[in-house]
Amino acid sequence: MAELRKDPVLGRWVIIATERVRRPADFRAPRVPGRPGPCALCAGHEHETPPEVLAYRDPPGGPANGPGWRVRVVPNKFPALRIEHDLERRGHGLYDLMTGVGAHEVVIESPDHDQRLGDLPLAAIEDVLRAYRDRTLDLQRDARFRSIVIFKRHGTRRGPYTGHPTSEILAAPILPLVLGEELHQARTYHDFRERCLFCDILQQEDEERARVVAAGPHVLAFAPFAARVAFETWILPRRHGAAFEAASPEEHQDLARVLRTVLRKLDRSLADPPFQLLVHSAPVGEGDSPSYHWHVEILPQLGWAARVEAVSGLPSNPMPPEDAARFLRDMPD
């Protein structure tokens, strides 16, 4: 019988369609083929991108916008928001508007066009996470920004960079809706129980183990109780912390190891599925929040559930998270 499960973080209901339980192979969907390399993001094509804002090179200190880099960050050629404008708010009758101020950057995860994040050496994944942190810390200096969102779309992109391994960073003067809802639910829970909601979730998942996918000394990966899509996976740090950029080096190292494990398990289970990855972190200036807890969410884009949600407004997941976690746990990485 299908179940309705309530997501404690956002308060939304999710359909767990247990009568539709399938094997992982049933979720494998054809991916949008990436464009063959080389492309503008490949090594040796640095002149084809905007000037870099960050790069890690071997040896360190090499000339900017040249070869020899391991990870490189550049402004997006087609930004959703632009940093050059002044922040202006205005009204139009009962409507509110503001200028589209922000920063939109591309994190080039590897100089190799055909490399995937989960296939990179552990040190290279740590470099990617360090680039996220360093760019976040720099963007936070701009008083116009309230939120900095780090996200990755694998196998779902269209555009001039399709195929090359990248992530994106978007700084904005507003809070994304999901982050605002998470903050509200977390504060409400903390006000009532005087505990962090995410810490309680982590403790219960670590004790029950039914939905755990992979565990490290500093982070835990698990399928959330009210997973929206099949094989949705969250990674939470064991130590309470509101801001991703304030995590310790040991936490970032463990995150890199567990993230690689999860991505490899998803690859082997679902044959390199399209997915979205999002780093959930506290708004600018709220890194000491006792109620919020940074984490990473990975959502495979498998098609069927998205069609149901688009029509009904209810997320519908045909794979119980306990079964998804067991499949991934048993899958070698």
N, C-alpha and C positions, 0 to 999 in steps of 0.2 A: 504494500500500500504506500502511496506517495505520502511524504511528510511536508509540513510547512515548518521551517526553522527560522527563528528570529535572530538576526545578526545583532549581537550586543553592542557593537561599535557604532553602527549607523541606525539601529532600530528598525531596519527594513526586514520584510519577510521574503524568504526564498523558498521556491518549490524544489524539494529533493525528490525527483521522479524515480523512486526506487524500482518501479515495475519496468523501467526502461534500461536497467543495468546492462552494461555492455563490457566487452573486453577493450583494453587500450587500443588494439588495432582498429576497432570500429570507429575511433575518433580521428584516424589519420585522414587528413584532407590535403588535396594538392595545394602547394604553396605558390604564391606569385613568384615567378622566376626572377632572380636578381640579374641586373645587367652585368655582362662579363667585364672584367677589368682589362686594362687599368682604367681608373676614373680620376676625377679631380682630387680625390682624397688619398690616392695612393702615393707612396714615396716617390719622389722625383717630379711630382706635379704640384709642388707647394705654391708655385706662382699662379695657379688656377683658382686658389681660394682667397678669401679676404685674409689680411695679415693676422697671424696667430696671436692669441691673448695668453696662451700658456703652452709649454711643450717640455717634455722630459726627453733629454738627449743623452747619447753615449758618444764621446765623453760629455759630461755636463759642461755647460758654458759655450757650446758650439753656436755658430751664427744662427739667428732667427730666420724662419721661413726658408730653411734649407733642409737637406736630407740629414739622416742620422737620428731621427726622433723615434721614440717608442709609443708615446701618446701625445696627441696634439689637439688643442682646442681653438676653434676659429668662430667668428660670428657667422650666423646663418645667412646665406645669400638672400634668402627669401623669408625674413623674420616675421613672426606673428605680431611682435611689438618692437618698437624702435627706441633706442636709448637717447637719441638726439633731441627729443622734444621736451618742453617743459610740462610739468604735471599741472593741468588745469581742469578744474571741476566746474560744471555749469548745469543749469536746469533748463528744461524745455517743457513748460507746463508742469505736469506731474511727473515727468520723466527725468532721470539723472544721467548725465554723461560725463566722461572725462577723456582726455587725450590718450592715445594708445601708446603710453610710455612703458618701456620695459627693455629687457635684454634677452636675446634668443641666440644661444650658442650651440655649436655642434662639437661633441667630444668624439674625436676619431680614435677608436679604441686600439687600432693596430695599423701599421703601414701596409700590411698584407690585405689585399682586396678580398680574398677568399677565406679569411680567418673568421671564426665565430667566437663570441665571448666565452662560451663554455669550453672551447677547445684551446684557449690561450693558456700558457704556463701560469702557475699560481702567482708568480711575481708580477706578471703582466696584468692580471686582474686586480691585484693590489694597486698597481699604477693607475688603473681606470678609476678605482674608488678614491684614490688620493687626488686625482684631478677633479672629481666631483667635490671633494672637501675644499680644495684650494680655491676653486672658482666660486663656491658658495661663500667662503669667507671674504673674498674680494668683492663680490656683488653686494654683500650685506653692508658695505660701507656707503652705498648709495641710499640716502635717507628717503628716496621716493618709493623704495620697494618694500612691500609687506610680506611677500612670499617668494620662495625660490623652489621651483619644481624640477626634479630630475627624473627623466623618463627615457625609456628605450622601446622602440617598436621593431621587432625582428620578424622579417618575412611578411610585413603588412604595409611597407612603405611604397609609395610611388613618387617619382621625381628624379632629379639629376643624380642623387647619391644612392639610388636603390642598389643594394647588394653589398656595399662596403659596410663593415661593422662600425656602427655609430650609436651614441646616445645623444640626448639633447638636454639643455638646461634652459629654463624659462623663468625669468625674474619679472614680477608684475607688482603693480601698486594695489592689488586686491587679493583676497583669499579665494582660491578655487572652492567651488561648492562642496566637494567631498571633504576637503580639509576642514572647512568651516563646520560641517556636520559632525565630523570626528571630534573636533575640539569641544563642541557643545555636549555630545554624548559623554565624552571623557570627564568633562567638568561636572556634569550632573551626577555621574557615578561617584566621583571623588567627593563631592559635597555630601552625598548621602552616606557613603561607606568609609570615607576618609582613607581610601586606598586607590591605587592606580588600576583602572580597568584592564589595561594591557598586561600589567604584572600579574593580575589574577588569572587572565586567560592563559598566559605562559605557564603559570604554576599548574593549572589544571591540565593543560595539554601535556606537560612534562610528566605529570603523575599518571594520567590515563594511558598515554602512549599510543592510543588507537589511531590518532591522526598524525603522528610524528613521521616526517619523511627523512630528516637527517638532523643530527645533533652535534654541536661542538661545545667546547668549554665556555664560550662566551655568547653564542647565538643558538637559537633553535628554529628549525624549519618544520612547518606543519601545514596540513590542509585545514583551513578554518571550518568551524562547526557549521556555519551557514554559507558554504562555498557557493559563489554565484555561477561558476562555470566548472566543468570537469577539469580536475587536476590543478585548480587554483592553489597556490602555495604562498604562505607568508613566512618571512624570516624576521624574528624579533631578537634583540639583544637581551641577555639574561639580566643585566644590570639596568636599572631604570635610568633613562636619559631621554630628554625631549628632542634634542637636536642631533641629527646625523653627523654634522660637522664637528661636534664635541665628543664623539666617541673616541675611545682610547686606541692607540696603535694596535693593541692586542685584539680589540673588538673588530677593527677593520680587517686585520689579517684573518681572523676566524670567519668573518663575513665572506671574504673572498673565497676561502676554502669551501664553505657550505654552499655558497651561491654556485660555484663551479660544479659541485656535486649535484645540486638540484637541476641545473641546466642540462647536465649530461644524462641524468636519469630521464628527464622529459624528452630529450633527443632520442634516446634508445627506446623509450616506451611508445612515442608518438611519431617517430620518424621526422625529426626536426620540425616541430610544429611552429606556426606563427604564434608569437606571444607579445604581450605588453608587460613591461617591468616599470614599476613606479616606486620611487623612494618617498615615503611619507615622513615629513619632518616638520617640527614646530615652526610657526611663522617667525619672521625676523623680529628679534627682540624678546622672544618668549622661550628661549632655550633652557630656562631653568624651571619650566612648568612642572609642578608635582603631579599633574593629572595626565599629561600627554606623554607618549612613548614612541620614539621613532621606529620605523620598521620598513621592510621591503615587501611589496606585493607583486607576484608574478601571475598573470592571467593568460593562459593559452587561448587563442582565438580559433575556436573549433566549429563555429557556424551555427549549429542547431539551436543552442540556448539563446543566442543573440536574436534569432528570428522570433522566438517565442516572446522574449522580453520586449521587443520592439512593438509587438501587437498588443500584448496583455498588460505591459507595465510591471510584470512580476519576473524577476530573474528565475530561470528554471534550469536546474542542473540534473542531467540524467545519470550522473555518477556519484553515489554517496561518497562524501569525503573520506570516510573510513576505508572504503575500498580503493579509492585513488591513492591514499597514503600507503596502503599495503602494497599496491602494485609498484609504486615508486621506491618504497623501502627495499623491496626484494630485487629491484632492478640494479645490476652492477653499474658503477659509474666509471 
